[in-house]
Amino acid sequence: METAVPRLGVGAVIRNDQGEILMVLRNREPEKDTWSIPGGKIDLYETMEHGVVREIKEEVNLDIEVTGLLCTAETIRPEKMEHWVSVIYEAVVVGGELRNMEEGGAIGAMEWFPLNRLPDKLASFTAAAIEALQRKE
């Protein structure tokens, strides 16, 4: 039996030249059918910064450079046996071409959204990231 322990995830707030934020529509649990910043879980013995760079490449085919730590967020749902701690970075695109690498899998859609016109159903850690971004600006 797996011991219930908090899981560690990373995410990136990636903005384009118009200041829009890249969001992906989650196709699976946790938080299926919500809009989220791209990211994923950390592998054992991997640094968080390396993990976020790897996850973004695996999910949306972009090469990113981390420009700073934005915030941390927690998702705690005992009823679903979920406890995630997410470390969220700000990043810029330095290469690659935006493409859904998880089509038919983890990601249903991808879209750039202006900060003042975000979709309604945000994943909980994404909502925390947006709040941190708005406080900062």
WOBELTA-V717631 format. One record per pair of residues at least 4 apart in sequence whose ideal C-beta (glycine too) atoms are under 8 Angstrom apart, sorted by the first residue. I is the first residue (numbers start at 1). GAP is how many residues later the second one is. D is the distance in whole Angstrom. If there is no record, write none. Layout:
# WOBELTA-V717631
i=[I | I]
gap=[GAP | GAP]
d=[D | D]
This chain:
# WOBELTA-V717631
i=[4 | 4 | 5 | 6 | 6 | 6 | 7 | 7 | 7 | 7 | 7 | 8 | 8 | 8 | 8 | 8 | 8 | 8 | 9 | 9 | 9 | 9 | 9 | 9 | 9 | 9 | 9 | 10 | 10 | 10 | 10 | 10 | 10 | 10 | 10 | 10 | 10 | 10 | 10 | 11 | 11 | 11 | 11 | 11 | 11 | 11 | 11 | 11 | 11 | 11 | 11 | 12 | 12 | 12 | 12 | 12 | 12 | 12 | 12 | 12 | 12 | 12 | 12 | 13 | 13 | 13 | 13 | 13 | 13 | 13 | 13 | 13 | 14 | 14 | 14 | 14 | 14 | 14 | 14 | 14 | 14 | 14 | 15 | 15 | 15 | 15 | 15 | 15 | 16 | 16 | 16 | 16 | 18 | 18 | 19 | 19 | 20 | 20 | 20 | 20 | 21 | 21 | 21 | 21 | 21 | 21 | 21 | 21 | 22 | 22 | 22 | 22 | 22 | 22 | 22 | 22 | 23 | 23 | 23 | 23 | 23 | 23 | 23 | 23 | 23 | 23 | 24 | 24 | 24 | 24 | 24 | 24 | 24 | 24 | 24 | 24 | 24 | 25 | 25 | 25 | 25 | 25 | 25 | 25 | 25 | 25 | 26 | 26 | 26 | 26 | 26 | 26 | 26 | 26 | 26 | 26 | 26 | 27 | 27 | 27 | 27 | 27 | 27 | 27 | 28 | 28 | 28 | 29 | 30 | 30 | 30 | 30 | 30 | 30 | 31 | 31 | 31 | 31 | 33 | 33 | 34 | 34 | 34 | 34 | 35 | 35 | 35 | 35 | 35 | 35 | 35 | 36 | 36 | 36 | 36 | 37 | 37 | 37 | 37 | 37 | 38 | 38 | 38 | 38 | 38 | 39 | 39 | 39 | 39 | 39 | 39 | 40 | 40 | 40 | 40 | 41 | 41 | 42 | 42 | 42 | 43 | 43 | 46 | 46 | 46 | 47 | 48 | 48 | 49 | 49 | 49 | 50 | 51 | 52 | 52 | 52 | 52 | 52 | 52 | 53 | 53 | 53 | 53 | 54 | 55 | 56 | 56 | 56 | 56 | 56 | 57 | 57 | 57 | 57 | 57 | 58 | 58 | 59 | 59 | 59 | 59 | 59 | 60 | 60 | 60 | 60 | 60 | 60 | 61 | 61 | 61 | 61 | 61 | 62 | 62 | 62 | 62 | 62 | 63 | 63 | 63 | 63 | 64 | 64 | 64 | 64 | 65 | 65 | 65 | 66 | 66 | 66 | 67 | 67 | 67 | 67 | 68 | 68 | 69 | 69 | 69 | 69 | 70 | 70 | 70 | 70 | 70 | 70 | 70 | 71 | 71 | 71 | 71 | 72 | 72 | 72 | 72 | 73 | 73 | 73 | 73 | 73 | 73 | 73 | 74 | 74 | 74 | 74 | 74 | 75 | 75 | 75 | 75 | 75 | 75 | 76 | 76 | 76 | 77 | 77 | 77 | 78 | 78 | 84 | 86 | 86 | 88 | 88 | 88 | 88 | 90 | 98 | 100 | 100 | 100 | 101 | 102 | 102 | 103 | 113 | 113 | 113 | 114 | 115 | 115 | 115 | 115 | 118 | 118 | 122 | 122 | 122 | 123 | 124 | 125 | 126 | 127 | 128 | 129 | 130 | 131 | 132 | 133]
gap=[77 | 79 | 78 | 77 | 78 | 79 | 34 | 75 | 76 | 77 | 78 | 33 | 34 | 40 | 76 | 77 | 78 | 79 | 30 | 31 | 32 | 33 | 75 | 76 | 77 | 78 | 116 | 29 | 30 | 31 | 32 | 38 | 41 | 42 | 45 | 76 | 77 | 78 | 79 | 25 | 26 | 27 | 28 | 41 | 75 | 76 | 77 | 78 | 114 | 115 | 118 | 25 | 26 | 27 | 40 | 43 | 44 | 52 | 54 | 76 | 77 | 78 | 79 | 8 | 24 | 57 | 75 | 76 | 77 | 78 | 116 | 120 | 7 | 8 | 23 | 24 | 42 | 48 | 50 | 77 | 78 | 79 | 4 | 5 | 6 | 7 | 75 | 77 | 4 | 6 | 77 | 96 | 94 | 96 | 95 | 96 | 92 | 93 | 94 | 95 | 16 | 91 | 92 | 93 | 94 | 97 | 109 | 112 | 15 | 16 | 38 | 40 | 76 | 88 | 89 | 90 | 12 | 13 | 14 | 87 | 88 | 89 | 90 | 95 | 96 | 103 | 11 | 12 | 13 | 14 | 35 | 36 | 76 | 83 | 84 | 85 | 86 | 8 | 9 | 10 | 11 | 82 | 83 | 84 | 85 | 86 | 4 | 5 | 6 | 7 | 8 | 9 | 10 | 80 | 81 | 82 | 97 | 5 | 75 | 77 | 78 | 79 | 80 | 81 | 4 | 77 | 78 | 51 | 45 | 47 | 50 | 52 | 54 | 93 | 5 | 44 | 92 | 93 | 75 | 88 | 87 | 88 | 89 | 92 | 78 | 83 | 84 | 86 | 87 | 88 | 91 | 86 | 87 | 89 | 90 | 51 | 86 | 88 | 89 | 92 | 17 | 18 | 21 | 22 | 69 | 13 | 16 | 17 | 20 | 47 | 49 | 11 | 15 | 18 | 19 | 10 | 14 | 4 | 6 | 9 | 8 | 11 | 4 | 5 | 8 | 4 | 4 | 39 | 4 | 17 | 40 | 4 | 4 | 4 | 12 | 14 | 35 | 37 | 39 | 4 | 10 | 11 | 13 | 4 | 4 | 4 | 6 | 7 | 8 | 35 | 4 | 5 | 6 | 7 | 39 | 43 | 44 | 41 | 42 | 43 | 47 | 48 | 38 | 39 | 40 | 41 | 47 | 50 | 35 | 36 | 37 | 38 | 40 | 31 | 33 | 34 | 35 | 36 | 30 | 31 | 32 | 33 | 27 | 28 | 29 | 30 | 26 | 27 | 29 | 23 | 24 | 25 | 22 | 23 | 24 | 25 | 21 | 22 | 18 | 19 | 20 | 21 | 18 | 19 | 20 | 59 | 62 | 63 | 66 | 17 | 57 | 58 | 61 | 13 | 14 | 15 | 16 | 12 | 13 | 15 | 51 | 52 | 55 | 56 | 9 | 10 | 11 | 12 | 51 | 7 | 8 | 9 | 11 | 49 | 50 | 6 | 7 | 8 | 4 | 5 | 6 | 4 | 5 | 41 | 39 | 42 | 37 | 40 | 41 | 44 | 43 | 12 | 7 | 9 | 10 | 6 | 4 | 5 | 4 | 4 | 5 | 6 | 4 | 15 | 18 | 19 | 22 | 4 | 12 | 4 | 5 | 8 | 4 | 4 | 4 | 4 | 4 | 4 | 4 | 4 | 4 | 4 | 4]
d=[6 | 7 | 8 | 4 | 7 | 5 | 6 | 8 | 7 | 5 | 7 | 7 | 5 | 8 | 8 | 6 | 8 | 7 | 6 | 6 | 5 | 7 | 5 | 7 | 4 | 7 | 7 | 5 | 7 | 8 | 6 | 5 | 5 | 4 | 6 | 7 | 5 | 7 | 7 | 7 | 5 | 7 | 3 | 7 | 6 | 8 | 5 | 7 | 6 | 7 | 7 | 6 | 6 | 6 | 5 | 8 | 6 | 6 | 7 | 7 | 5 | 7 | 4 | 6 | 6 | 6 | 7 | 7 | 5 | 7 | 6 | 6 | 7 | 4 | 7 | 7 | 7 | 7 | 6 | 5 | 7 | 6 | 6 | 6 | 6 | 8 | 8 | 7 | 5 | 7 | 7 | 6 | 7 | 7 | 7 | 7 | 4 | 6 | 5 | 8 | 7 | 7 | 6 | 8 | 6 | 7 | 8 | 8 | 7 | 6 | 7 | 8 | 8 | 7 | 8 | 6 | 5 | 6 | 6 | 7 | 6 | 8 | 5 | 8 | 7 | 7 | 7 | 6 | 8 | 5 | 7 | 7 | 8 | 5 | 8 | 7 | 5 | 7 | 8 | 6 | 8 | 7 | 4 | 4 | 8 | 8 | 8 | 5 | 6 | 7 | 5 | 8 | 5 | 7 | 7 | 7 | 6 | 7 | 7 | 8 | 7 | 6 | 6 | 4 | 6 | 8 | 5 | 8 | 7 | 8 | 7 | 6 | 7 | 8 | 7 | 8 | 4 | 7 | 8 | 7 | 5 | 6 | 4 | 7 | 8 | 7 | 4 | 6 | 5 | 7 | 7 | 7 | 4 | 7 | 5 | 7 | 8 | 8 | 5 | 6 | 7 | 5 | 5 | 5 | 8 | 6 | 5 | 7 | 8 | 7 | 8 | 7 | 4 | 7 | 7 | 8 | 8 | 6 | 6 | 4 | 7 | 8 | 5 | 5 | 8 | 7 | 6 | 5 | 7 | 5 | 7 | 6 | 6 | 6 | 8 | 7 | 8 | 5 | 7 | 7 | 8 | 6 | 7 | 6 | 6 | 6 | 5 | 8 | 5 | 7 | 7 | 7 | 6 | 8 | 7 | 6 | 8 | 8 | 6 | 6 | 7 | 6 | 6 | 7 | 7 | 6 | 8 | 6 | 5 | 6 | 6 | 4 | 5 | 5 | 7 | 4 | 8 | 6 | 7 | 5 | 4 | 4 | 4 | 7 | 6 | 6 | 6 | 6 | 5 | 5 | 7 | 5 | 8 | 5 | 6 | 6 | 7 | 5 | 7 | 8 | 6 | 8 | 5 | 6 | 5 | 6 | 5 | 7 | 8 | 5 | 6 | 6 | 4 | 7 | 7 | 5 | 7 | 8 | 5 | 6 | 7 | 4 | 4 | 7 | 7 | 7 | 6 | 7 | 8 | 6 | 7 | 4 | 7 | 5 | 6 | 7 | 5 | 8 | 8 | 4 | 8 | 8 | 8 | 7 | 4 | 8 | 7 | 7 | 5 | 7 | 8 | 7 | 5 | 8 | 5 | 8 | 4 | 4 | 7 | 6 | 5 | 7 | 8 | 8 | 7 | 7 | 8 | 7 | 7 | 5 | 5 | 7 | 7 | 7 | 6 | 6 | 6 | 6 | 6 | 6 | 6 | 6 | 6]
